[in-house]
């Protein structure tokens, strides 16, 4: 069976350095539209990264079309935030004034003078609203020249794929998409109900398209371009987090292993690619630091992550109960940032956290330790081992969150007395606890051991 099903093998080593030197980088519509959601610093760092890739960027025609069609909608949504925050402030002022007035302090309690509070609050809100007005002046207007659009058009000048030429061609693609969606063949089937509450059609250059088939239109154009081009390596960057693009499992919380195996299979057999990778925006920028010597700040990575999370929460329902896990993940992230030059959440991918410094790329996988049965620990270690090669990691730390020193010590003793499978020495096991403080939750490591030492 060996070698018969490579699309299902997420442990297959990839030469990331060579891929980043030679691959074609393809961007989804949502990545371009996010530029309107980012602050200026973040936007500029992303655009500078695209400039570094020069003639190795490309977008399908349907991505360009969707960008032009949806650009004003995103700009309008950003503009609405200004009126929404003004309403919140006005309501707060009204509630404060009415609340104090209802207390009738001048009649019932002459010692309490609310005037300093109301005057101070009025001054504070006036200053904030004045600053808000200045910010709004710089907000992209719907009918004004658009420098972001102009910059994107310049970067992708001559790097946009061919359009569908006839209605018959689009109808054939739509029929293929319909059949694929029914069979749950990725990508796009999670958009099957887009036309449930109203018309889904739009018209462009004499051709009628259905919005719900947009993901498949994009994917089919990527495959056609890959088959005809000289590029044998392709990297696709998308902010779509749904399962019809990514292989997702529930492994002590949601984990995304990589692109769906069906996509890898089609990229290899239809697109004739040797290497097909997918990144979310945060992952793309994080690895651009490593392979392009891009200067992406932690602040930018944080904002890109937050925008992606907002998009995900808006478009999808999270089926996993993440409560304590998210607290633990955030605490470990802060700790990792104190150890490495940079560290960022891997946005649902495996491992949870990616950290970089002069020594290379370190992964952190966070687990909630539930009891001292080592079976679950060993399963987690086996599952983690493949990702070292799959993600080009220098080392991988599996972090088990325990409730006490005694749990950590007991688990460590059991592990050392267990016949463990042979695995790479650059896997480390870390036991630690989450400590609550006035500054928030923090991670305190209790035991750290190299996997090879457990078998010593």
C-alpha positions in Angstrom: 0.0 0.0 0.0 3.0 2.3 0.5 2.9 5.3 -1.8 -0.6 4.6 -3.2 -2.4 7.3 -1.2 0.0 10.3 -0.8 -2.9 12.8 -0.5 -3.8 11.3 2.9 -0.3 11.3 4.3 0.2 14.6 6.2 3.6 13.5 7.3 5.1 13.7 3.8 8.2 15.9 4.1 8.2 19.2 2.1 11.2 21.2 1.1 9.7 24.5 2.4 12.8 26.6 1.6 12.8 25.4 -2.1 9.0 25.8 -2.3 9.1 29.4 -1.1 11.9 30.2 -3.6 10.1 28.8 -6.6 6.4 28.3 -6.0 3.5 30.3 -7.5 1.6 32.1 -4.7 -2.2 32.3 -5.3 -4.5 34.4 -3.2 -8.2 34.0 -2.4 -10.7 36.9 -2.6 -11.0 37.1 1.2 -7.3 37.8 1.6 -7.5 40.8 -0.7 -10.7 42.1 0.9 -9.1 41.9 4.4 -6.8 44.7 3.4 -9.7 47.0 4.0 -10.2 45.6 7.5 -6.6 46.0 8.6 -5.0 49.0 10.1 -2.5 50.8 7.9 0.6 49.2 9.4 -0.7 45.7 9.0 -2.0 46.4 5.5 1.4 47.8 4.4 3.4 44.9 5.8 1.2 42.4 3.9 1.5 44.5 0.6 5.3 44.7 1.1 5.3 40.9 1.4 3.4 40.5 -1.9 5.9 42.9 -3.5 8.8 40.6 -2.3 7.2 37.7 -4.3 7.3 39.9 -7.4 6.4 37.9 -10.5 5.4 34.8 -8.5 1.9 36.0 -7.5 -1.2 35.2 -9.4 -5.0 35.2 -8.9 -7.8 33.4 -10.8 -10.1 35.6 -12.8 -13.0 34.8 -10.5 -11.0 36.1 -7.5 -10.4 39.4 -9.3 -14.1 39.5 -10.2 -15.3 38.8 -6.6 -12.9 41.4 -5.3 -14.3 44.1 -7.5 -17.9 43.1 -6.8 -17.5 42.9 -3.0 -15.0 45.7 -2.4 -17.6 48.4 -1.8 -19.6 46.2 0.6 -16.6 45.7 2.8 -15.8 49.4 2.7 -19.4 50.2 3.7 -19.3 47.7 6.6 -16.1 49.3 7.9 -17.8 52.8 7.6 -20.8 51.6 9.6 -18.5 51.0 12.6 -18.1 54.7 13.1 -21.8 55.3 13.4 -22.2 52.2 15.6 -19.6 53.4 18.1 -21.2 56.9 18.1 -24.5 55.3 19.1 -22.9 53.4 21.9 -21.3 56.6 23.3 -24.5 58.6 23.0 -26.4 55.8 24.8 -23.8 55.7 27.6 -24.1 59.5 28.0 -27.9 59.3 28.1 -27.9 56.4 30.6 -25.5 58.2 32.9 -27.4 61.5 32.8 -30.8 59.7 33.3 -29.5 57.5 36.1 -28.0 60.3 38.1 -31.1 62.4 37.5 -33.4 59.6 38.8 -31.4 59.4 42.0 -32.3 63.1 42.8 -29.1 63.5 44.7 -29.6 67.3 45.2 -32.7 66.5 47.2 -31.9 63.2 48.9 -28.1 63.3 49.6 -26.5 66.7 49.5 -23.0 65.3 50.2 -22.8 63.6 46.8 -22.0 65.9 43.9 -22.1 64.1 40.5 -21.0 67.2 38.5 -17.3 66.2 38.4 -18.3 62.8 37.0 -20.7 64.1 34.4 -18.3 66.9 33.4 -15.3 64.6 33.1 -17.3 62.1 31.1 -18.5 64.7 28.7 -14.9 65.9 28.2 -13.7 62.3 27.7 -16.4 61.5 25.1 -15.9 64.8 23.3 -12.2 64.1 22.9 -12.8 60.6 21.8 -15.4 61.7 19.2 -13.1 64.4 17.9 -10.4 61.7 17.3 -13.0 59.5 15.7 -13.9 62.3 13.3 -10.2 62.5 12.3 -10.1 58.7 11.7 -13.2 58.8 9.7 -11.7 61.4 7.4 -9.1 58.9 6.5 -11.6 56.1 6.0 -12.0 55.0 2.4 -15.2 56.6 1.0 -17.4 54.6 -1.4 -17.1 57.1 -4.3 -13.5 58.4 -3.7 -10.3 57.2 -5.4 -9.2 54.0 -3.7 -5.4 53.7 -3.1 -5.8 50.1 -1.8 -7.6 49.0 -5.0 -4.9 50.7 -7.1 -2.1 49.0 -5.2 -3.7 45.6 -5.6 -4.3 46.2 -9.3 -0.6 47.2 -9.7 0.7 44.1 -7.9 -1.5 41.7 -9.9 -1.1 43.6 -13.2 -0.7 40.9 -15.9 -1.1 38.2 -13.2 -4.8 37.5 -13.5 -6.1 34.3 -15.0 -8.4 34.0 -18.0 -12.1 34.5 -17.6 -14.8 32.0 -18.4 -15.6 32.8 -22.0 -19.2 31.7 -22.5 -22.4 31.0 -20.7 -22.2 27.4 -21.7 -18.8 27.1 -20.1 -20.1 28.6 -16.8 -23.2 26.4 -16.9 -21.0 23.2 -17.3 -18.9 24.4 -14.3 -22.1 25.1 -12.3 -23.4 21.6 -13.1 -20.2 20.0 -12.0 -20.2 22.0 -8.8 -23.8 21.0 -8.1 -22.9 17.3 -8.3 -19.8 17.8 -6.2 -21.7 19.7 -3.5 -24.3 16.9 -3.3 -21.4 14.4 -2.8 -19.6 16.7 -0.3 -16.6 16.9 -2.6 -14.5 20.0 -1.7 -14.2 22.9 -2.1 -17.4 25.0 -1.7 -20.1 22.6 -0.6 -20.5 24.5 2.7 -21.9 27.3 0.6 -24.7 25.1 -0.9 -27.4 27.0 1.0 -26.3 30.5 -0.1 -29.4 30.7 -2.3 -31.8 29.5 0.4 -33.1 32.9 1.4 -33.0 34.8 -1.9 -31.6 35.1 -5.4 -28.0 33.9 -5.8 -27.3 34.9 -9.3 -25.2 37.8 -10.6 -24.5 39.1 -14.0 -21.1 40.0 -15.5 -20.1 40.6 -19.2 -23.2 38.9 -20.5 -22.8 35.8 -18.3 -24.9 34.7 -15.3 -23.0 33.2 -12.3 -24.3 31.6 -9.1 -22.5 32.9 -6.0 -22.7 29.6 -4.2 -20.4 28.0 -6.8 -17.7 30.7 -6.4 -15.3 28.5 -4.5 -15.4 25.8 -7.2 -15.0 28.4 -9.9 -11.9 29.6 -8.2 -10.5 26.1 -7.7 -11.2 25.0 -11.2 -9.3 28.0 -12.6 -6.4 27.3 -10.3 -6.2 23.7 -11.6 -6.4 24.8 -15.2 -3.7 27.4 -14.7 -1.4 25.0 -12.8 -1.8 22.4 -15.6 -0.8 24.9 -18.3 2.0 26.7 -16.4 5.6 25.8 -15.8 5.2 26.0 -12.0 5.4 22.7 -10.3 4.8 24.1 -6.8 1.8 26.2 -5.8 0.8 27.9 -2.5 -2.8 28.9 -2.0 -3.6 31.5 0.7 -7.2 31.7 1.9 -9.0 33.1 4.9 -11.8 30.6 4.4 -11.7 28.4 7.5 -14.5 25.9 6.6 -14.1 22.2 6.4 -14.7 22.2 2.6 -11.1 23.5 2.2 -9.3 22.1 5.3 -9.0 18.6 6.8 -10.3 19.1 10.3 -10.5 16.7 13.2 -11.6 16.9 16.8 -8.4 16.0 18.8 -8.8 17.5 22.3 -10.1 20.6 20.5 -10.3 21.5 16.8 -7.2 20.7 14.7 -6.6 21.5 11.0 -4.1 19.2 9.5 -3.8 20.8 6.1 -5.7 21.0 2.8 -8.4 18.4 2.2 -6.9 15.3 0.6 -9.3 15.6 -2.3 -7.7 19.0 -3.1 -4.2 17.6 -2.9 -5.2 14.7 -5.1 -6.6 17.1 -7.8 -3.7 19.5 -7.5 -1.4 16.5 -8.2 -3.3 14.7 -10.9 -5.2 17.5 -12.6 -2.9 20.4 -12.0 0.2 18.3 -12.4 1.8 19.9 -9.4 4.6 18.3 -7.3 3.8 20.4 -4.2 0.6 22.0 -3.1 0.4 24.0 0.1 -2.3 26.0 1.7 -1.9 28.8 4.3 -4.2 31.1 6.2 -3.1 34.7 6.1 -1.5 34.6 9.5 0.5 31.4 8.7 1.6 32.9 5.3 2.9 36.1 7.0 4.5 34.1 9.8 6.5 31.9 7.4 7.3 34.9 5.2 9.4 36.1 8.1 11.4 32.8 7.9 11.7 32.3 4.1 11.4 35.8 2.6 13.2 37.8 5.4 10.0 39.8 5.6 9.6 42.2 8.6 6.2 41.2 9.9 5.7 42.5 13.4 3.9 40.6 16.3 1.3 43.4 16.3 0.5 42.6 12.6 0.3 38.9 13.2 -2.0 39.6 16.1 -4.3 41.8 14.1 -4.4 39.4 11.1 -5.3 36.6 13.5 -8.1 38.7 15.1 -9.6 39.7 11.7 -9.5 36.1 10.6 -11.3 35.0 13.8 -13.9 37.7 13.4 -14.5 36.5 9.8 -14.7 32.9 11.0 -17.1 33.7 13.8 -19.3 35.6 11.4 -19.5 32.9 8.8 -19.3 29.6 10.7 -20.5 28.0 13.9 -17.8 26.6 16.1 -18.8 23.0 17.0 -16.1 22.6 19.6 -16.3 23.5 23.3 -13.1 25.5 23.6 -13.5 27.3 27.0 -10.5 26.3 29.2 -8.5 25.3 26.1 -8.5 28.9 24.8 -7.3 30.3 28.1 -4.5 27.7 28.2 -3.5 28.3 24.6 -3.3 32.1 25.2 -1.2 31.6 28.3 1.2 29.3 26.6 1.4 31.8 23.7 2.5 34.6 26.1 5.1 32.2 27.6 6.4 31.2 24.2 6.8 34.9 23.3 9.1 35.3 26.4 11.3 32.4 25.1 11.4 33.1 21.3 11.8 36.2 19.1 8.3 35.7 17.7 5.4 33.4 18.5 1.8 33.4 17.1 -1.3 31.3 17.2 -1.5 29.0 14.2 -5.2 29.8 13.6 -6.6 26.3 14.2 -3.8 24.5 12.4 -1.5 21.9 13.8 0.4 22.7 16.0 -1.4 25.3 18.0 1.5 27.8 18.2 4.4 28.5 15.8 7.5 30.3 17.2 10.6 31.5 15.3 14.1 32.6 16.3 17.7 32.1 15.2 17.4 28.4 16.1 14.6 27.8 13.6 10.9 27.0 13.9 9.4 25.6 17.1 5.9 24.2 17.3 3.8 24.1 20.5 0.8 21.8 20.8 -1.4 22.5 23.9 -3.3 19.7 25.6 -5.6 19.7 28.7 -4.3 16.9 30.9 -7.4 15.1 32.3 -5.9 12.1 34.3 -2.7 10.2 34.9 -3.5 7.5 32.3 -0.4 7.7 30.0 -2.4 6.2 27.1 -3.8 9.6 26.0 -0.3 11.1 26.4 1.3 8.5 24.2 -1.5 9.0 21.5 -0.8 12.7 21.5 2.9 12.1 21.1 2.4 9.7 18.2 0.0 12.1 16.5 2.4 15.0 17.0 5.5 13.3 15.7 4.7 13.5 12.0 4.2 17.2 12.0 8.0 17.9 12.5 8.7 17.0 8.9 5.2 18.0 7.6 5.6 21.5 8.8 9.4 21.9 8.6 9.7 22.3 12.4 13.1 22.4 14.1 11.5 21.0 17.3 8.0 20.4 18.7 6.9 20.9 22.3 3.8 19.1 23.5 2.4 21.1 26.4 0.2 19.3 28.9 -1.8 21.6 31.2 -2.1 19.9 34.6 -3.9 21.0 37.8 -1.0 20.4 40.2 2.7 19.5 40.5 1.6 16.0 41.7 -0.3 15.2 38.5 2.7 16.3 36.4 5.2 14.3 38.5 2.9 11.2 38.5 2.5 11.3 34.7 6.2 11.7 34.2 7.1 8.7 36.4 4.6 6.5 34.5 6.0 7.7 31.2 9.5 6.7 32.2 8.3 3.2 33.2 6.4 2.7 29.9 7.7 1.0 26.8 7.5 4.0 24.4 7.6 3.9 20.6 10.8 5.2 18.9 10.2 8.8 17.9 12.4 11.8 17.0 14.5 13.3 19.9 13.4 16.8 18.9 10.0 16.3 20.6 9.8 17.7 24.0 7.2 17.1 26.7 6.3 20.0 28.9 4.0 19.7 31.9 2.7 23.0 33.4 -0.2 24.7 35.1 -2.3 27.8 34.4 -2.0 30.4 37.2 -4.6 33.2 37.5 -3.3 36.6 38.5 -4.4 40.2 38.4 -2.7 40.5 35.0 -4.6 37.5 33.7 -3.8 33.8 33.2 -0.2 32.8 32.8 1.6 29.5 32.1 4.0 28.1 34.7 6.2 25.1 33.4 6.7 22.4 36.0 8.5 19.6 34.2 10.2 19.6 30.8 11.8 16.5 29.3 13.2 15.5 25.9 11.4 12.5 24.4 14.6 10.6 24.0 15.3 10.9 27.7 12.1 9.0 28.6 13.5 5.9 27.0 17.0 6.3 28.5 
